[in-house]
Amino acid sequence: MLTKSYKTKIRIQHSVLFVVLLVIGLTMLVAKVVQDHAADLQLFASEAQQPGFIQKLTDQLTELANANVSAADLTALLRQAQHDDNASINQAWLAKMHDVELIYHAYEERVQGKFMGNTGDREWYIAVNDAVGYGEPATLTCGLLLMPVMVLIAFFLPGNQTLPVVDLVAIPYMVEGLVAVFNGNMAKVIVTGAIWFSVGLLMCTYTAPLFTEVAKGAGYAIPAGAAMITSFNILGKPLMGLIFLAFLSGSPLWIGVAVVAYVVCYAGYRMKQKNVEEYLETQAMKNAEAEA
């Protein structure tokens, strides 16, 4: 769950490719509209073949949409201008606006509900790989600071036999959720991460024999000097470890418990989604104020 401020930050910082694809898609759509209505155009039919014309027309339509000027609004403005019989309005301008109006109506009909923006009433969420968030300042800083902290904890945590090595570089990935929930409050991220991942070390220790057995069965060669292997990136999250144990047990009972628990949690979230999101937003704002 991402808070609104972090959703916005991720969109701004990491959705460049999506925006580029969106612009390309809109440009192609405008080109198709112009082609389909070429016979009805008074001025643009001949200009459509000029380099850069479609892109400029797309930009103009996007500006109208961003200004909350719909195709119907544009039609009303043009009808009012024609009704006023303004002598300063020349025929070339009227021909141009006739074409813009025609294209805008067709464009608006096709883009409605298919693209993000003022022309649609749907709320869109951009799903990206977690690697996209790796370079976010709070995420990277907290991850780097937690690397030596977790190594130190691994030596002194009672009952722990896991020493994270290769998976240390994955810690920035692992704290992305915490950074989002705490709205970038690095102190809370580091403290919470240290506690949560310490439990994860114990989970890794407990599941290491099973993990090692599965790896050997898959033909993986155990590194020299290593008694057992595990994955701190996967099993360092206690809930993931419990799911791992449930399915590796082969017991229909524990697998059933894991599935039922997931369904119950998911159903509860869907029923209380608004309350959960409002709570996270409230806590995020408190964290932002505390950091400021």
C-alpha positions in Angstrom: 0.0 0.0 0.0 1.5 3.3 -1.1 0.5 6.6 0.5 -0.7 9.3 -1.8 2.5 11.4 -1.4 4.7 8.4 -2.3 2.4 7.4 -5.2 2.8 10.9 -6.5 6.6 10.8 -6.0 6.9 7.5 -7.8 4.7 8.7 -10.7 6.9 11.8 -11.0 10.3 10.2 -10.6 9.8 6.8 -12.2 7.0 6.8 -14.7 8.8 8.6 -17.5 8.6 5.6 -19.8 4.9 5.2 -19.2 4.3 8.9 -20.0 6.3 8.6 -23.2 4.2 5.6 -24.3 1.1 7.5 -23.4 2.1 10.5 -25.5 3.0 8.2 -28.4 -0.4 6.5 -28.1 -2.3 9.8 -28.1 -0.3 11.0 -31.1 -1.2 7.8 -33.0 -4.8 8.3 -32.0 -4.9 11.8 -33.3 -3.3 10.7 -36.5 -6.0 8.0 -36.9 -8.8 10.6 -36.2 -7.4 13.0 -38.8 -7.1 10.2 -41.4 -10.7 9.0 -40.7 -12.2 12.5 -41.0 -10.0 13.8 -43.8 -12.9 14.2 -46.2 -14.7 16.5 -43.7 -11.7 18.7 -42.9 -11.5 22.2 -44.5 -7.9 23.1 -43.7 -6.1 20.3 -41.9 -6.5 17.6 -44.6 -3.6 19.1 -46.6 -1.6 20.1 -43.6 -1.7 16.7 -41.9 1.2 15.5 -44.1 3.5 18.2 -42.8 6.2 17.0 -40.4 5.3 17.7 -36.8 1.7 18.7 -37.5 0.1 15.7 -35.8 2.3 16.3 -32.7 1.4 20.0 -32.5 -2.3 19.1 -32.9 -2.0 16.5 -30.2 -0.4 19.0 -27.8 -3.2 21.5 -28.6 -5.9 18.9 -27.8 -4.1 17.9 -24.6 -3.9 21.5 -23.5 -7.7 21.9 -24.0 -8.3 18.7 -22.0 -6.0 19.9 -19.2 -7.8 23.2 -19.1 -11.0 21.3 -18.6 -12.3 22.6 -21.9 -14.4 19.8 -23.4 -15.4 19.3 -27.0 -18.9 20.5 -26.1 -17.4 23.7 -24.5 -15.4 24.4 -27.6 -18.4 24.0 -29.8 -20.4 26.4 -27.6 -17.6 29.0 -27.8 -17.4 28.7 -31.6 -21.2 29.0 -31.9 -21.1 32.1 -29.7 -18.3 33.7 -31.8 -20.2 33.0 -35.0 -23.4 34.3 -33.5 -21.7 37.6 -32.5 -20.7 38.1 -36.1 -17.3 39.5 -35.1 -15.8 41.2 -38.1 -12.3 40.4 -36.8 -12.9 36.7 -37.3 -11.6 35.7 -40.7 -12.5 32.6 -42.7 -9.2 30.9 -42.3 -9.6 31.0 -38.5 -13.1 29.6 -38.8 -11.9 26.8 -41.1 -9.1 26.0 -38.6 -11.5 25.9 -35.6 -14.0 23.9 -37.6 -11.4 21.2 -38.0 -10.2 21.4 -34.4 -13.8 21.1 -33.2 -14.4 18.1 -35.5 -11.2 16.3 -34.5 -11.6 17.1 -30.8 -15.1 15.5 -30.7 -13.8 12.3 -32.3 -10.7 12.4 -30.2 -12.7 12.8 -27.0 -15.0 9.9 -27.8 -12.1 7.5 -28.5 -9.9 8.6 -25.6 -12.7 8.5 -23.0 -12.1 5.8 -20.5 -9.0 4.5 -22.2 -6.2 6.8 -21.1 -5.3 8.6 -17.9 -6.2 12.3 -17.7 -9.0 14.7 -17.4 -11.0 13.0 -20.1 -11.6 9.9 -18.0 -13.3 9.3 -14.7 -11.4 6.2 -13.7 -8.6 6.2 -11.1 -5.5 4.5 -12.5 -2.6 2.9 -10.6 0.7 2.3 -12.3 2.3 -1.0 -11.4 6.1 -1.0 -11.6 8.8 -3.4 -10.7 10.2 -2.7 -7.2 13.6 -2.0 -8.8 12.1 1.3 -9.8 12.0 2.4 -6.2 15.5 1.4 -5.4 17.0 4.8 -6.1 14.5 6.8 -4.1 16.5 8.8 -1.5 14.9 7.5 1.7 14.7 3.9 0.4 18.4 3.8 -0.6 19.6 5.6 2.5 17.7 3.4 4.9 18.7 0.3 3.0 22.4 1.2 3.1 22.3 2.0 6.8 20.5 -1.2 7.7 23.2 -3.3 5.9 25.8 -3.0 8.7 23.1 -3.0 11.4 21.7 -6.4 10.3 25.2 -7.9 10.1 25.9 -6.7 13.6 22.5 -8.0 14.8 23.2 -11.4 13.2 26.2 -11.9 15.4 24.5 -11.1 18.7 20.9 -12.2 18.2 20.2 -15.2 20.5 19.3 -18.3 18.5 20.3 -16.9 15.2 22.6 -18.9 12.9 22.1 -16.9 9.7 24.7 -14.4 8.4 23.2 -12.4 5.5 25.9 -11.8 2.8 24.7 -11.6 -0.8 21.2 -10.6 0.2 22.4 -7.5 1.9 22.2 -5.6 -1.3 18.5 -6.5 -1.4 17.7 -4.6 1.8 16.7 -1.4 0.0 14.2 -3.4 -1.9 12.9 -4.9 1.3 12.3 -1.5 3.0 10.3 0.0 0.2 7.0 -0.9 1.8 8.2 0.6 5.1 9.3 3.8 3.5 5.9 4.2 1.8 4.0 3.5 5.0 6.1 5.9 7.1 6.2 8.5 4.3 9.9 8.6 4.2 10.5 9.0 8.0 13.9 7.3 8.0 14.2 6.9 11.8 11.0 4.9 11.9 12.0 2.9 8.8 15.4 1.9 10.3 14.0 1.0 13.8 11.1 -1.0 12.3 13.3 -2.6 9.7 15.8 -3.7 12.3 13.1 -5.3 14.4 11.3 -6.9 11.5 14.4 -8.2 9.8 15.7 -9.6 13.1 12.6 -11.8 13.3 13.4 -12.6 9.7 16.9 -13.8 10.7 15.3 -16.3 13.1 12.9 -17.4 10.4 15.8 -17.9 8.0 17.6 -20.0 10.7 14.5 -22.1 11.3 13.8 -22.8 7.6 17.4 -23.1 6.5 17.4 -27.0 6.7 14.3 -27.2 4.5 15.6 -24.5 2.1 18.9 -26.3 1.8 17.2 -29.6 1.1 15.1 -28.1 -1.6 18.2 -26.4 -3.2 20.1 -29.7 -3.2 17.2 -31.5 -4.7 17.2 -28.9 -7.5 20.8 -29.6 -8.2 22.2 -26.5 -6.6 25.8 -26.8 -5.4 26.3 -25.7 -1.8 29.2 -23.2 -1.5 32.3 -24.5 0.2 32.3 -23.7 3.9 28.6 -23.3 4.1 26.7 -25.7 6.3 23.3 -24.6 5.0 21.9 -21.9 2.8 18.8 -19.7 2.9 17.4 -16.6 1.3 17.2 -13.5 3.5 15.5 -11.7 0.7 12.6 -14.1 0.7 12.5 -15.7 4.2 13.7 -12.6 5.9 10.1 -11.5 5.8 8.4 -13.5 8.6 5.0 -13.8 6.9 6.7 -15.1 3.8 8.5 -17.6 5.9 5.3 -18.8 7.5 3.7 -19.3 4.0 6.9 -21.1 2.9 6.7 -23.5 5.9 3.0 -24.1 5.3 3.4 -25.2 1.7 6.7 -27.1 2.3 5.1 -29.1 5.0 2.9 -30.8 2.4 0.1 -30.9 5.0 -3.3 -30.1 3.6 -4.2 -28.7 7.0 -1.5 -26.0 7.1 -1.8 -25.2 3.4 -5.5 -24.8 3.9 -4.9 -22.6 6.9 -2.6 -20.4 4.9 -5.1 -20.1 2.0 -8.0 -19.4 4.4 -6.0 -16.8 6.3 -5.1 -15.1 3.0 -8.8 -15.1 1.8 -10.0 -13.7 5.2 -7.4 -11.0 5.3 -8.1 -10.0 1.7 -11.8 -10.0 2.2 -11.4 -7.9 5.4 -9.2 -5.4 3.5 -11.7 -5.1 0.7 -14.5 -4.5 3.2 -12.5 -1.9 5.1 -10.4 -0.6 2.2 -11.4 3.0 2.6 -10.8 2.9 6.4 -7.4 1.3 5.9 -6.3 3.8 3.3 -7.5 6.7 5.4 -5.6 5.4 8.4 -2.4 5.0 6.4 -2.8 8.5 4.9 -3.3 9.9 8.4 -0.2 8.1 9.8 1.8 9.1 6.8 1.0 12.8 7.3 2.0 12.5 10.9 5.3 11.0 9.9 5.8 13.7 7.3 5.1 16.4 10.0 7.4 14.7 12.4 10.3 14.5 9.9 9.7 18.2 9.0 
